[in-house]
Amino acid sequence: MSVATPPLGRRERNKQAKLKRITAAASELFAKHGVDEVTTQQIADAADIGTGTLFLYAKTKGELLLLVQNAHYAAALERGGAAADGEKTALDAVTAIIAPVVECNRVQVDNGRTYLREMVFGDPGEPHHAEALSIVAQTEEAVTGVLTGRAQLPASEAATLARVVSAIVFLELGASVNADAGIPQLLASIRTQIAAILPH
C-alpha cells in the first residue's frame, strides 16, 4: 500500500512560488544583459519581491547565477549521458558527455565563465554552490563509467582521468583567450587534449 505524499502547506507553496519567480527573473535578466550588468535590485523588482527576501534564497549575485544555471547544466549532462550510450569508443563517448555541457556554457559567454568562476571560488557551504559541485561530480562519474567500461581502466585510474577531463574543460571554457571561440573550436581542442591523456 503506497502512502500518499501530503500536500504542501501554504508557507512552503509560497516559498516555492517565490523561488520560481526569482529563478525566472534572474534567468531572463542574465540572458538579456549578462550577469555583470544586472543588479540584485533589478532581479527583486522583476520577481516582485523585496531585496531582503531575495537574499533569503541566494546571498549573492553569483549564487543567483548558480541557481539559474544549475538546472541547465544538469539537463545538459543528462543529454550528454544519453548520447554517450550510442558511442563505441571511449573518446567518442567522453566527447558526447562533454559536448552539451560546452554548448550550455556558451549560450551567454560571460555568464558561462562567471558560473565556472563561482563554482571554483564560491562558498561550498552555499546550497546552490554545493549543487553545482554535485553536477561536476556527476559528470566525472559519467566519464569514469565510460573509461572503466570502454577503455577497460581500473576504477581508480579512470576516476583520476575523469578529474583531468574536468580540468581540461574548465580551463578551455574559462580562459580569456577563448572568450570569442566558437563551440566547434572549443570541442575540437577539448577532444584533442582528452585523446592525449587516454591510453592508446
C-alpha positions in Angstrom: 0.0 0.0 0.0 1.5 3.3 -1.1 1.5 6.3 1.2 0.3 9.5 -0.5 2.6 12.5 -0.2 0.8 15.1 2.0 0.1 18.4 0.2 2.4 21.2 0.8 1.4 23.8 3.3 0.7 27.4 2.4 4.1 28.7 3.6 6.0 26.0 1.5 3.9 26.8 -1.5 4.6 30.5 -1.2 8.3 29.8 -0.8 8.4 27.6 -4.0 6.4 30.2 -5.9 8.9 32.9 -4.9 11.8 30.7 -5.8 10.2 30.1 -9.2 9.7 33.9 -9.8 13.3 34.6 -8.7 14.7 31.9 -11.0 12.6 33.1 -13.9 13.5 36.8 -13.4 17.2 36.2 -12.9 17.3 33.8 -15.9 15.7 36.4 -18.2 17.8 39.3 -17.0 21.1 37.4 -17.0 20.4 36.1 -20.5 19.4 39.5 -21.8 22.1 41.7 -20.2 24.8 39.4 -18.8 25.3 38.7 -15.1 27.7 41.7 -14.6 25.2 44.2 -15.9 22.3 43.1 -13.7 21.7 44.2 -10.1 20.1 42.3 -7.4 17.5 45.1 -7.1 16.5 44.6 -10.7 16.0 40.9 -10.1 14.0 41.5 -6.9 11.8 44.1 -8.8 11.2 41.6 -11.7 10.3 38.9 -9.3 8.0 41.3 -7.3 9.8 40.7 -4.0 12.0 42.8 -1.7 15.8 42.5 -1.8 15.8 41.2 1.7 13.6 38.3 0.6 15.8 37.7 -2.4 18.8 37.2 -0.2 17.0 34.5 1.7 17.2 32.4 -1.5 20.6 33.4 -2.6 23.1 35.6 -0.7 25.0 36.9 -3.7 24.5 37.6 -7.4 26.9 34.7 -8.0 24.7 32.4 -6.1 21.7 33.6 -8.2 23.6 32.7 -11.3 24.4 29.2 -9.9 20.7 28.8 -9.1 19.7 29.7 -12.6 22.4 27.7 -14.4 22.5 24.5 -12.3 19.2 23.3 -13.9 20.6 24.0 -17.4 23.8 22.1 -16.7 22.1 19.2 -15.1 19.9 18.9 -18.2 23.0 19.2 -20.4 24.7 16.3 -18.5 21.6 14.2 -18.9 21.6 14.7 -22.7 25.4 14.0 -22.8 25.0 10.8 -20.9 22.2 9.6 -23.3 24.4 10.5 -26.3 27.4 8.6 -24.9 25.4 5.4 -24.7 25.4 5.3 -28.6 29.1 5.7 -28.9 31.6 2.9 -29.4 35.0 4.3 -28.4 35.9 5.9 -25.0 37.0 9.1 -26.7 33.7 9.5 -28.6 31.7 8.7 -25.5 33.5 11.2 -23.3 33.2 13.8 -26.0 29.5 13.1 -26.2 29.1 13.6 -22.4 31.0 16.9 -22.6 29.5 18.4 -25.7 26.1 19.6 -24.3 27.9 21.0 -21.2 30.1 23.1 -23.5 27.1 24.2 -25.5 25.3 25.2 -22.3 28.3 27.2 -21.1 28.4 29.2 -24.3 24.8 30.3 -24.5 25.9 33.5 -22.9 29.7 33.5 -22.7 30.2 35.9 -19.8 27.6 34.1 -17.8 29.2 30.8 -18.6 32.6 32.0 -17.5 31.2 33.6 -14.3 29.4 30.3 -13.5 32.7 28.4 -13.7 34.4 31.0 -11.5 31.7 30.8 -8.9 31.9 27.0 -8.9 35.7 27.1 -8.3 35.9 30.0 -5.9 32.5 30.3 -4.4 31.4 29.2 -0.9 30.9 25.4 -0.9 28.6 25.8 2.1 26.0 27.7 0.0 23.3 25.3 -1.3 23.5 26.4 -5.0 27.3 26.1 -5.0 27.0 22.7 -3.5 24.6 21.7 -6.2 27.0 23.0 -8.9 29.8 20.9 -7.4 27.4 17.9 -7.4 26.9 18.3 -11.1 30.6 18.3 -11.6 30.9 15.1 -9.6 28.1 13.5 -11.6 29.9 14.5 -14.8 33.1 12.9 -13.5 31.2 9.8 -12.5 29.8 9.5 -16.1 33.3 9.9 -17.6 34.7 7.4 -15.1 32.0 4.9 -16.1 32.9 5.3 -19.8 36.6 4.8 -19.1 36.1 1.7 -16.9 33.6 0.2 -19.5 35.0 1.1 -22.9 38.7 1.7 -22.1 38.8 -1.1 -19.5 40.7 1.0 -17.0 40.8 0.3 -13.3 38.2 2.4 -11.4 40.9 4.5 -9.5 42.8 5.3 -12.7 39.5 6.1 -14.5 38.4 8.5 -11.7 41.7 10.3 -11.8 41.5 10.8 -15.6 37.9 12.0 -15.2 39.2 14.7 -12.9 41.8 15.6 -15.5 39.0 15.8 -18.1 37.1 18.2 -15.8 40.2 20.4 -15.5 40.6 20.5 -19.3 37.0 21.5 -19.8 37.2 24.2 -17.1 40.4 25.7 -18.5 39.2 25.7 -22.1 35.8 27.3 -21.2 37.2 29.7 -18.6 40.3 31.0 -20.4 40.1 34.6 -21.5 41.9 33.7 -24.7 38.9 31.6 -25.6 36.2 34.2 -25.0 35.5 34.5 -28.7 36.0 30.9 -29.6 33.0 29.0 -31.1 31.6 25.7 -29.8 33.2 23.6 -32.6 36.6 25.1 -32.0 36.3 24.5 -28.2 35.1 21.0 -28.6 37.9 20.1 -31.1 40.5 21.5 -28.6 39.0 19.6 -25.7 38.7 16.4 -27.7 42.4 16.6 -28.7 43.5 17.1 -25.2 41.3 14.2 -23.9 42.8 12.0 -26.6 46.3 12.8 -25.4 45.6 11.5 -21.9 43.6 8.4 -22.8 45.6 5.1 -23.1 46.2 4.1 -26.7 
